[in-house]
């Protein structure tokens, strides 16, 4: 499993559409490839999702 496949895992549904719209302009400005930008955006969305779940579990555990 490489970094691109992890990033691509975070791109589902509306997140993939956002990445598609943003990848080309960011790639042109940054000098990176489109798929690298998409993978970075996907990794960001994946990390945010994990943080959301972790915080929800912490709140649930603290409520008991």
N, C-alpha and C positions, 0 to 999 in steps of 0.2 A: 504494500500500500504506500503510495507516494503522496506528496503534498497536494498535487493537482486533484487526485481522486478524493481526498478528504474535503477539499474545497468544493468540488463538484457535488458532493453529498449534501451540502447545505443549500443547494439551489433546487428548490422544488416549488412549483406553483408560481405565485406572484414574485417570489424572490428571484426566480430564473428570469422573469420578464424584466425586472429591475436591472439585473446583471447584464442582460442582453443590451439594454438601452444605454447603460453607462460604460460598458467595456470598451467599445471602439473609441469614444472621445478620450477616455483616460489613457488608453494604450497609445494613442497618437501623441499625447502630451508627455507621457512618462518614458516612452521608448520600450515599453514592455509589450509582449504579445497579448492578443485578445484573451486567449485561454488562461494566461497567467493572471490577468486582471479579474476574469470571471472566477478563477479559483480563490483569489484573495477575498473577493466579495463573498463568495460562498463560505469560506472559512470564518469570516466575520459574522455572518448570519448564524452559522453553526455555533460559534462561541457564545453569541448573545442568547441563543436558545438554551444552551446548557446552563448559562448563568441564571436564566429565568427559572428553569426547573430546580436548580440548586437552592435558589432563594425561596421558592415555594415550599420545598421540602423543609428547609430551616424554619419557616414560619409555621408550618404544620407541626413540626416537632416541638417548637416553643409554645404552642398553644395547649399542649397536653399537660 
